[in-house]
Structure formats: structure tokens, C-alpha cells
Amino acid sequence: MIFKETNLAGAFIIDLERREDERGFFARTFCQKEFAAHGLKPAIAQTNVAFNRHRGTLRGMHFQYPPAAETKLVRCTRGAILDIIVDLRPESRTYLQHTAVELTADNHRALFVPERFAHGYQVLEDCTETSYQVGEFYMPAAEGGLRYDDPRLGLSWPLPVTEMSAKDRVWPLLEEAEREVRLRMQFGMIGTVQGALL
């Protein structure tokens, strides 16, 4: 695997290191030792799949609060998405900054999302499927989210939104939620941190 850290410390784009021949190629998509060598938590508690019927569908911006903060390894296995993550670590120099990565079935790229990040994506093609390996079990009591169109986040989505869950439409704006987010996402409230903070 080829690990490239994004502008947000601890968040990595992961490309395949292919071994190609006349059949096609073979590549490793996950290895505990390689993830640990890059300072990433290699635990997998759940693996999820999301099928999206329509181009323009938006999912996000989701996270879980400590002590159930989760890592995610996101890959698009059919179609294409624009994946966006937002740093919610109050002690980070990149707090509230984001990065966007296009993940497609053709580029075979993955995005590693550290704990205490919000995550969401928009579907770029009909019948798109995503797979994610998650480092913590889903805990409804720890669930949180932010609005995809919050002006303070300044996220740029490439398409008009065609589909979205009712829950994602009503996540609070930062103006309402930031005090709770900062308090509950503080460094001291979790046992481990993924990657060195800037």
C-alpha cells in the first residue's frame, strides 16, 4: 500500500501497490502492521456497505463522540464519490479544516479517517457502492453530525443534492453545536490519538 498523508494530520489517502500480470493485478488493501507503522489504529470493529441509487445523493457529515470515536477506512467499490472529512479535534492546528478526495471503483483509492473527524460524501454516479471498515462499534448515544451546508465549514459539493436522509438534513449548524463539539471532542477525553497533530 502507498500511504500519503493529507493536509489534516493522521488522515491518509491510501493507494494500491499493484502486482500486475496478464490476468490483471493483485494488491493488499489492509495490513495491521503497515497501518500501525504509520501511526494508525488498525482495529476493525465493523465493516459496512452503502448502496446509493442516484447520482447527487449525499451522506454526512457523521461522527461519533469519545469514548466511542471511530476510525474509518472508506473505499468506493462501484461508481464514484467525493469524500469529505472535517477535523473536529479542538487541539489541532487544522481544527474545522477539511479535505476532499475522489474515490472511484477505477482508482481503487481508499481514505483513512481518524477518530474525532466528521465524514460525508456525495455520489457522483448512479448505482454507486461504498465499503467502510470502522474501528468502533456503532453507538447511537455517541452519534453526532453537522450540516453538509454549514457556511462555517465551507464544504463544496460538486452536484445539486438529489437524496439525503431526514436526519442528515437537520444536523445542527456549528453556531449551535460548537460548544458541545469542542467539549466532547477534547484530547483528554480519549485514550488514543491517531497520528501526530500539527
RODO-2510 file (C-alpha; in nm, 4 decimals, decimal comma):
residues 198
     n   res          X          Y          Z
     1     m     0,0000     0,0000     0,0000
     2     i     0,1091     0,3575    -0,0650
     3     f     0,0236     0,5961     0,2200
     4     k     0,0007     0,9699     0,1533
     5     e    -0,0888     1,1962     0,4444
     6     t    -0,3370     1,4729     0,3633
     7     n    -0,3232     1,8316     0,4896
     8     l    -0,5023     1,7019     0,8025
     9     a    -0,2610     1,5168     1,0305
    10     g    -0,3465     1,1499     1,0688
    11     a    -0,5780     1,1383     0,7646
    12     f    -0,4299     0,9356     0,4792
    13     i    -0,5062     0,8627     0,1163
    14     i    -0,4125     0,5010     0,0538
    15     d    -0,3336     0,3821    -0,2973
    16     l    -0,2747     0,0250    -0,4014
    17     e     0,0694    -0,1111    -0,4725
    18     r    -0,0265    -0,3335    -0,7644
    19     r     0,1354    -0,6542    -0,8810
    20     e     0,0198    -0,6791    -1,2403
    21     d     0,0305    -0,9566    -1,4974
    22     e    -0,1770    -1,0779    -1,7913
    23     r    -0,4678    -1,1639    -1,5582
    24     g    -0,4954    -0,8122    -1,4143
    25     f    -0,3492    -0,7157    -1,0764
    26     f    -0,3284    -0,8223    -0,7128
    27     a    -0,2886    -0,5789    -0,4230
    28     r    -0,3179    -0,5658    -0,0479
    29     t    -0,5947    -0,3342     0,0780
    30     f    -0,5344    -0,3687     0,4533
    31     c    -0,2486    -0,4787     0,6773
    32     q    -0,2378    -0,4246     1,0537
    33     k     0,1419    -0,3925     1,0544
    34     e     0,1505    -0,1306     0,7774
    35     f    -0,1259     0,0747     0,9395
    36     a     0,0464     0,0618     1,2796
    37     a     0,3787     0,1628     1,1186
    38     h     0,2083     0,4844     1,0000
    39     g     0,0688     0,5554     1,3477
    40     l    -0,2831     0,4475     1,2516
    41     k    -0,5133     0,2384     1,4673
    42     p    -0,5531    -0,0932     1,2794
    43     a    -0,8602    -0,2198     1,4692
    44     i    -1,1752    -0,3121     1,2762
    45     a    -1,4973    -0,3460     1,4756
    46     q    -1,7428    -0,3419     1,1840
    47     t    -1,7443    -0,3447     0,8059
    48     n    -2,0300    -0,1589     0,6377
    49     v    -2,1556    -0,1204     0,2820
    50     a    -2,3751     0,1588     0,1435
    51     f    -2,5528     0,1329    -0,1906
    52     n    -2,6649     0,4608    -0,3472
    53     r    -2,9194     0,4528    -0,6283
    54     h    -2,8899     0,8097    -0,7510
    55     r    -2,6151     1,0484    -0,8529
    56     g    -2,6186     1,3502    -0,6219
    57     t    -2,7079     1,1519    -0,3072
    58     l    -2,5342     1,2967    -0,0016
    59     r    -2,4483     1,1174     0,3231
    60     g    -2,2993     1,3148     0,6117
    61     m    -2,1485     1,4797     0,7998
    62     h    -2,1236     1,1979     1,0572
    63     f    -1,9045     1,1215     1,3597
    64     q    -1,9100     0,9539     1,6999
    65     y    -1,8021     1,1237     2,0208
    66     p    -1,5409     0,9730     2,2554
    67     p    -1,5174     0,7259     2,4131
    68     a    -1,6748     0,5682     2,1013
    69     a    -1,4880     0,7845     1,8476
    70     e    -1,4329     0,5808     1,5335
    71     t    -1,1765     0,5493     1,2600
    72     k    -1,2971     0,4688     0,9082
    73     l    -1,1272     0,3204     0,6050
    74     v    -1,3515     0,4204     0,3143
    75     r    -1,3375     0,2751    -0,0362
    76     c    -1,5688     0,3078    -0,3367
    77     t    -1,6247    -0,0373    -0,4879
    78     r    -1,8695     0,0648    -0,7620
    79     g    -1,9181     0,4057    -0,9224
    80     a    -1,7629     0,7204    -0,7712
    81     i    -1,7908     0,9563    -0,4747
    82     l    -1,6430     1,2811    -0,3492
    83     d    -1,5489     1,2081     0,0120
    84     i    -1,5011     1,4992     0,2543
    85     i    -1,3652     1,4887     0,6091
    86     v    -1,3519     1,7672     0,8698
    87     d    -1,1062     1,7838     1,1605
    88     l    -1,3019     1,8170     1,4875
    89     r    -1,0013     1,7878     1,7217
    90     p    -1,0060     2,1141     1,9223
    91     e    -0,6302     2,0958     1,9936
    92     s    -0,5375     2,0552     1,6272
    93     r    -0,3968     2,3399     1,4180
    94     t    -0,6331     2,2257     1,1434
    95     y    -0,9471     2,2311     1,3621
    96     l    -1,2549     2,2733     1,1363
    97     q    -1,0466     2,2457     0,8197
    98     h    -1,1398     1,9834     0,5651
    99     t    -1,0052     1,7809     0,2772
   100     a    -1,1871     1,6269    -0,0184
   101     v    -1,0839     1,3125    -0,2059
   102     e    -1,2430     1,1479    -0,5089
   103     l    -1,2776     0,7751    -0,4544
   104     t    -1,3809     0,5624    -0,7520
   105     a    -1,4101     0,1976    -0,8433
   106     d    -1,1481     0,2642    -1,1111
   107     n    -0,8847     0,4397    -0,8975
   108     h    -0,9167     0,1795    -0,6147
   109     r    -0,8177     0,4536    -0,3699
   110     a    -0,9113     0,4497    -0,0002
   111     l    -0,9315     0,7250     0,2612
   112     f    -0,8354     0,6650     0,6241
   113     v    -1,0447     0,8876     0,8521
   114     p    -0,9025     0,9328     1,2046
   115     e    -1,1017     0,9459     1,5249
   116     r    -1,2740     1,2780     1,6011
   117     f    -1,3355     1,3677     1,2364
   118     a    -1,6684     1,4316     1,0646
   119     h    -1,7156     1,2325     0,7452
   120     g    -1,9509     1,2560     0,4499
   121     y    -1,9667     1,2043     0,0771
   122     q    -2,1622     1,2818    -0,2362
   123     v    -2,2360     1,0210    -0,5012
   124     l    -2,1058     1,1113    -0,8490
   125     e    -2,2635     0,8227    -1,0467
   126     d    -2,5878     0,6258    -1,0276
   127     c    -2,5669     0,2855    -0,8565
   128     t    -2,2573     0,3666    -0,6510
   129     e    -2,1474     0,1432    -0,3664
   130     t    -1,9091     0,2219    -0,0824
   131     s    -1,7479    -0,0009     0,1750
   132     y    -1,6049     0,1082     0,5050
   133     q    -1,4154    -0,0649     0,7786
   134     v    -1,4906     0,1043     1,1088
   135     g    -1,2716     0,0961     1,4190
   136     e    -1,5512     0,1203     1,6763
   137     f    -1,8974    -0,0272     1,7150
   138     y    -2,1941     0,1918     1,6253
   139     m    -2,3288     0,3540     1,9427
   140     p    -2,6423     0,5650     1,8915
   141     a    -2,5793     0,7538     2,2171
   142     a    -2,2386     0,8699     2,0861
   143     e    -2,3627     0,9675     1,7400
   144     g    -2,3174     1,3211     1,6153
   145     g    -2,3313     1,5167     1,2940
   146     l    -2,3018     1,8561     1,1327
   147     r    -2,4876     2,0150     0,8447
   148     y    -2,3444     1,9469     0,4997
   149     d    -2,4120     2,3087     0,4007
   150     d    -2,2868     2,4837     0,7156
   151     p    -2,1316     2,8117     0,5931
   152     r    -1,8584     2,7914     0,8584
   153     l    -1,7395     2,4579     0,7232
   154     g    -1,7358     2,5896     0,3664
   155     l    -1,7750     2,2474     0,2060
   156     s    -1,8079     2,2460    -0,1725
   157     w    -2,0232     1,9699    -0,3184
   158     p    -1,9955     1,9164    -0,6950
   159     l    -2,3631     1,8362    -0,7673
   160     p    -2,7065     1,9503    -0,6542
   161     v    -2,8218     1,7245    -0,3694
   162     t    -3,0809     1,4756    -0,5005
   163     e    -3,1267     1,2452    -0,2000
   164     m    -3,0489     1,2769     0,1704
   165     s    -3,1814     1,1214     0,4890
   166     a    -3,4176     1,3230     0,7060
   167     k    -3,1638     1,3010     0,9892
   168     d    -2,8815     1,4445     0,7774
   169     r    -3,0984     1,7418     0,6763
   170     v    -3,1424     1,8544     1,0372
   171     w    -2,7983     1,8160     1,1923
   172     p    -2,7205     2,1406     1,3779
   173     l    -2,5094     2,4253     1,2470
   174     l    -2,1765     2,4852     1,4210
   175     e    -2,3195     2,8056     1,5615
   176     e    -2,5489     2,5884     1,7749
   177     a    -2,3300     2,2817     1,8278
   178     e    -1,9700     2,4011     1,8549
   179     r    -1,9603     2,4365     2,2322
   180     e    -2,0699     2,0737     2,2773
   181     v    -1,8446     1,9504     1,9948
   182     r    -1,5364     2,1213     2,1404
   183     l    -1,6084     1,9962     2,4913
   184     r    -1,6825     1,6351     2,3970
   185     m    -1,4007     1,6071     2,1398
   186     q    -1,1246     1,7261     2,3734
   187     f    -0,7984     1,5323     2,3589
   188     g    -0,8101     1,4344     2,7263
   189     m    -1,1408     1,2527     2,6821
   190     i    -0,9983     0,9672     2,4735
   191     g    -0,7244     0,7152     2,5314
   192     t    -0,5500     0,7246     2,1950
   193     v    -0,4904     0,9725     1,9180
   194     q    -0,4382     0,8767     1,5532
   195     g    -0,1305     1,0399     1,4071
   196     a     0,0732     1,3308     1,5364
   197     l    -0,1198     1,6551     1,5485
   198     l     0,0323     1,9565     1,3779
***
